[in-house]
């Protein structure tokens, strides 16, 4: 309800709301692309799973094409692809 009241106040000009341009959804990755991200980090499937906080079997199934990452996993893979050092930093 608060959000609705805020939107109405904004529409009437009584309140200014901060607007944010959201990025597009994370792109889908092929099994080969997921493997390339892991290879870029030079880690095993087990270590990659730990870095992404997913079971090693999930990483193996992604790379084999048996399962497809979605949602937050795709976004995290995208970040790992662009800035692998982020996953390795403490």
C-alpha positions as CSV (number, residue, x, y, z in Angstrom):
1,X,0.0,0.0,0.0
2,X,2.8,2.4,0.8
3,X,4.2,2.0,-2.7
4,X,0.8,2.8,-4.2
5,X,0.5,5.9,-2.0
6,X,4.0,6.9,-3.1
7,X,3.1,6.4,-6.8
8,X,-0.1,8.5,-6.4
9,X,1.8,11.3,-4.7
10,X,4.4,11.2,-7.5
11,X,1.7,11.3,-10.1
12,X,0.1,14.4,-8.5
13,X,3.5,16.1,-8.3
14,X,3.6,16.0,-4.5
15,X,6.6,13.7,-4.3
16,X,9.6,13.1,-6.3
17,X,10.6,9.4,-6.8
18,X,14.1,8.3,-7.8
19,X,13.9,6.3,-11.0
20,X,16.5,3.7,-11.9
21,X,17.2,2.2,-15.3
22,X,17.5,-1.5,-14.8
23,X,19.9,-3.6,-16.8
24,X,18.4,-6.2,-19.2
25,X,18.1,-9.7,-17.9
26,X,21.3,-11.7,-17.8
27,X,21.9,-13.5,-21.1
28,X,21.5,-17.2,-21.3
29,X,24.8,-19.1,-21.5
30,X,25.6,-22.3,-23.4
31,X,27.4,-25.1,-21.7
32,X,30.6,-24.2,-23.7
33,X,30.3,-20.6,-22.5
34,X,29.9,-21.7,-18.8
35,X,33.0,-23.8,-19.2
36,X,34.8,-20.9,-20.7
37,X,34.0,-18.8,-17.6
38,X,35.3,-21.5,-15.4
39,X,38.5,-21.9,-17.5
40,X,39.0,-18.1,-17.4
41,X,39.2,-18.5,-13.6
42,X,41.5,-21.5,-13.9
43,X,39.5,-23.5,-11.3
44,X,38.0,-27.0,-11.1
45,X,34.3,-27.6,-11.1
46,X,34.3,-28.1,-7.4
47,X,36.0,-24.8,-6.7
48,X,33.8,-23.0,-9.3
49,X,30.7,-24.4,-7.5
50,X,32.0,-23.1,-4.2
51,X,32.7,-19.7,-5.7
52,X,29.1,-19.6,-7.0
53,X,27.6,-21.2,-3.9
54,X,26.1,-24.1,-5.9
55,X,26.8,-27.9,-5.7
56,X,29.5,-29.3,-7.9
57,X,27.0,-31.5,-9.6
58,X,25.1,-28.4,-10.7
59,X,28.2,-27.0,-12.4
60,X,28.8,-30.4,-14.0
61,X,25.2,-30.5,-15.3
62,X,25.4,-26.9,-16.6
63,X,28.6,-27.8,-18.5
64,X,27.1,-31.0,-19.9
65,X,23.9,-29.2,-21.0
66,X,21.7,-31.4,-18.7
67,X,20.6,-28.3,-16.8
68,X,20.5,-24.6,-17.5
69,X,21.3,-21.8,-15.0
70,X,18.6,-19.2,-14.5
71,X,17.9,-16.1,-12.5
72,X,20.5,-15.2,-10.0
73,X,22.9,-17.9,-11.2
74,X,22.9,-16.4,-14.7
75,X,23.6,-12.9,-13.3
76,X,26.4,-14.2,-11.2
77,X,27.9,-16.1,-14.2
78,X,27.7,-12.9,-16.2
79,X,29.6,-11.0,-13.5
80,X,32.1,-13.8,-13.3
81,X,32.6,-13.6,-17.1
82,X,33.1,-9.8,-17.1
83,X,35.0,-9.4,-13.8
84,X,36.4,-12.8,-12.7
85,X,38.4,-11.2,-9.9
86,X,35.2,-10.3,-8.1
87,X,34.6,-14.0,-7.3
88,X,38.2,-14.5,-6.2
89,X,38.4,-11.5,-3.9
90,X,37.8,-11.8,-0.2
